[in-house]
């Protein structure tokens, strides 16, 4: 046997072994899914002095990191199983069209490449956060937009399969432990007696926080009698701008205009600077002397820091982090996940 034949045989063996391993992984995952306890009857995780403790009964400092670990594992399972579904669809299409599975997959996930205008628009919308000139970053932007389109196409294909009843993910996500958040003194809007209590930890320079803010206010308009929203700061952007804008929001809250300030900050997200708080205060016609005295005060700095420390103690690692009735919301699409959670609770 010559070297070329040996290499071909090795390649065939490697492919066959990988396929076998992938199949075993899926089988094991599905078997484990069938043993997943009901969300209404959570399994105890530890026993201490004769008492069993579920995840929600463990100290928050342990429960939340444990949940995050479980959720990361679930996300990996979901990625594998969604890929399995796409492979099954491609195989079916290949048989139907009498083409190779590779070609069938290309047809299934075909996208229109981003245009020059798409790349230019993205750069213009984000150039405040991009430190490189356009000619240097152009290729990276095109690659990012292409990957985004591929992800959206995958979601679209899988979503259509779900709507038709042809695909369902049997592995259930872990349920977040219920946690207690000290919201005393932080800005709220909506019905304090509403059956849905939402707490949002956000950063004013976080694009997804801007999206979440829009979605939350839309839900408030639709279900205002049933929802109360509390906003808390988690300024994770290293520029220091988010923190300064958050401190300005505390001072706007003192003068009864937090939510107006909050909207201005998110609407002008791409142009935020250390001078933005004063600009917003002027636009809202706040008392200038009171605002200037407030924004440098130790109490103002402490209020933002206390909110940040709560987020850290809850195991939050990114923004936005949204808690609905004490349970952390998870989901790829913020609007879809929030709307679904609210409708289910109502």
N, C-alpha and C positions, 0 to 999 in steps of 0.2 A: 504494500500500500504506500503510495507516495505521500509527501507532506501535504499537498493540497487536499487530497482525499481525507487525511487525518483531521485537518482543520475543519472540513465540512462536517465530518462526523461529530467532532467536538461541539460545533455550533448547533447541530440538530439535537444533541444530547442536552446542551445547556438550555435551549428553548423548551424542550420537552419537560425538563426538570422544573424550570421556572413556571410553566403552565400548571404542572402538577402541584407545586407549592402554593401557587395562587388559588387553585381550586380547593386545596386543603384548608387554606386560611379562610376562604369564604364559607366552607362547610362548618368549620369550627365556630365562626362568628355567628352563623345562623343558628347553630345548636345552642350557643350561649344565649342568643336573643330569646329563644323559646323558654329559657330558664329565668329570664329577667323578672324580678318580682313586680307586682302591681305597684303603681305610683301611690295608690291609696293604702298599701300595706308594705311600707319600706322595711327592709331587713335591718335588724340591729347590727351594728358594726363592732361594738365592744361590750363586754360585760364587766362591771365593776362592783364588787361587794354585793353580788346577787342581783344587781339591777342592769338591765340591757339599755344601751344607748343607740338611738338611730343618728343619722347624720345631722338632723336639725337639733338634736339634743347635745351634740358635742360643742365645746367652746368654739366661738366664731373664728378665732385665730387658727384653729385646726380644720374646722368644717369647710371654710371657703377654699383654702388651698387644696384640700382633698377633693372637693367638688371640681375645681379647675382641672386637676389632674384627670379625673374621670371624664370630664367633658372633652379634654384634648384627645383622650383615647377614643371617645365616641366619634369625634371628627375624623380621625384616621380610619375608623371602621366605615363611616359613611362614605368617605372618598373611595375606598376600595370597592364597596358594594355598588356605588353609582357607576364606577368604571366597569364593573361586571355587567350592569344593565346595558350600558352603551355597547359593550362587546356583543351582547346577545342581540341587540337591535341590528348592529352592523352585520353579524352573521346571517340573520334572517333576510336582510336586504341583499346581501351578497348572493344568497341562494335564489331569491326572487328575480334578481336582475342578471344572474349568471355572470357575476364579476367577482374579483378577489375581495376578501374582507378588508384589506388595506384601502382599496379604492372605495368600497362601500362606506368605510369610516370617514374618508375624506369628503365624500358627498354629504354624509350625515351632519358633519360639523363644519361645512364650508362657510366661510365668512367673506365679507367684502373688506379688503385691507383699508386701513385708515388713509384718508386723503391728505393732501398737503394742507387743505383748509382745516381738517380735524387737528392736525399737529399744531398749526399756528394758533388755533383757538385755545387749545389746551395750554400752550406756553403763555399766551396773553392772560389767561385766567389765573395762572399759578406763578407768574414770573416773580412776584414778591417773595415767594418761598424758594425759588430756584436761583442758586448763586452762580450759575454758569451762563455764558452767552448762548443764544439760540443755536448758532452753527455747531457748537460742541455737544449740545444736549438733544438735538433734533432726532438723531437715530434712536436714542434711548426712549424718547417720548413715543416714537412710532412703534417701538417694540412693546412698550407698556400698553399702549392703546390696542395693539393686536392681541396681546394676552388677555386684556379685559374683554374684547369681543369674543374670544374663544370661550372664556368662562361664561359669558352671557349666553352663548349659543348652547353650551352644555346644559345650563339651567333651563333654557327654553325647551330643549329636547326632552329632558327629564320631566319638566313641568307638564308638557303636553301628554306624556305617557301616564303621569299621575291622574290628570284630568279625565283621560279615557279609561282609567281603571286598569291599565296594563302594567303598572309598576307601583310597588309600595315598598318602602323601607321598613323592614320588620324589626330592626334594631332600634330600641327606644333610647332617647337621650336621658342622661341622668337628671334628676330633679334637684334644683338648687335648694340648699337648706334655707329655711326662713331665718332672717337675721333682724336684729333690732338696730335701727339707725336713729341717732339723736338729731332730729330736725328742728329742735327748738331754736327760734330766732332766725331761721333761714327763710328766704322769700318763698311764699306759696301763692297759688292761684287755683281757683275752682272751689268745689264744695268740701269744707272740712269734715263733713259727715258722710262723704261719698263712700260707696263700697269699694272703690278702687283708689288706693293710695300709691302714687308713683313718685319715686325719688330718682332724680337724674344727677349723676356726677359728670361734669363736662369741663372742657378746656376751650376757651374762646378762639383758639387758633386751629382747632381740630375740624376738618371739613365734614366728617361724619356727625360731629356734634351739631353743626349747622343744619344738616339734614334731619337729625333727630328732633331738634327744636321745632322745625317746621311741622313735622309729623305730630309731635305732642300737642301743639297748639291747634292743629286741625282736629285732633281727637277731642280736645277740650271744647271746641265749638260744637261738635256733634253730640258729645256725652257729658256736657258740663255739669249736670246735676249729679252725676255718678262718679266724677273724678276729682281728685285733688293732686296737684303737681307741686313738688318742692324741688328747687334748684340748689345744687351744692357744687362748690368749686373743687376741681382737681387739676391745677395748672401744671401739666407735665411737660409743656414745651420749654426747652432749655433757654430760649431767647430772653426770658424774663418778661416779655410783653404780656403774655397771658395772665401772669400773676398781677401785674400792674393794672390791667383792665379789670380783673376780678376785684381788686381792692377799690377801684372806682365804682364798681357795681354795688359794693357794700355801702358806699357813701351816697349813691343814688337811691338806694333802698331807704336810707335814713330820711330822705326827703320825699319818700312815697312814689318814686319813679323807677323802681328796679326793672320792671318788665319792659318799659320803654327803652331804658339803657341797654338791657339785654338784647332786644331786637336790633338796636342800632349797631351793637358790637358784632353780632352775627352777620348782619347785612353788609357790613364793611370789613368783613374778615380778612380779605386779601390786602387791605391797606392799614391794618392795625400797627400802631407804633407805641412807644412809651408816652407819647403826647396825646394819644387817642382819648384817655379818660377826660382830660380837660376839654377837648373838642366836643365830646358827647355832652358833657355838663353844660357847656355853652349853648349847644343846640337845643337842649331840653330846658334851658333857662333856669337851671338850678341856682340856688344862692351860692355865689362864687366863693365868698369868704368861708362859709360853712364847709363847702366841698373841699377847698384847699386845706383847711384845718383837719378835716376827716381823713384825707387820703394818706397823710403821713403819720397818722396816729397809731400807737402800738396796738390799740384795741382792734383797729381795722386789719392790720397785718395778722394779728392773732386769729381773727375770725376766719380768714382764708386758710391759715395754717391748720386750724382745728378741723376744718372740712377735709383738707388734704390728708391729715393724719387718720381720720375715720376711713377714708378711701383705702389708704395703705393697710390699715388693720383689717379691712374687709377682704384683703387679697386682690384688690383691683389693680390691674396692670396696664390698662389702656382706657381710652375714652371714645365714645360715651359709655358709661356703665349705668344701666337703668334697672331699678328694682321695682317690681310690681307686687304690692302687698308683701314686701319683705323678701321676695325671691328674685334673684338676678335673671334678667331677660337675656336669652341667647337667640341668635339667628343671623343668617347672612344678610338678609334684607331688613333693615330697621323698620321701615314702614309696614311691611308684611307681618313681621314678628309682633310689633306693638299692637297693630289692629287685631290680629288673631288673639292675642292675650286678653285684650279688653273685651272683645266679643264673647270669649269663652267665660270670663268672669261675670259678665252681665247675663 
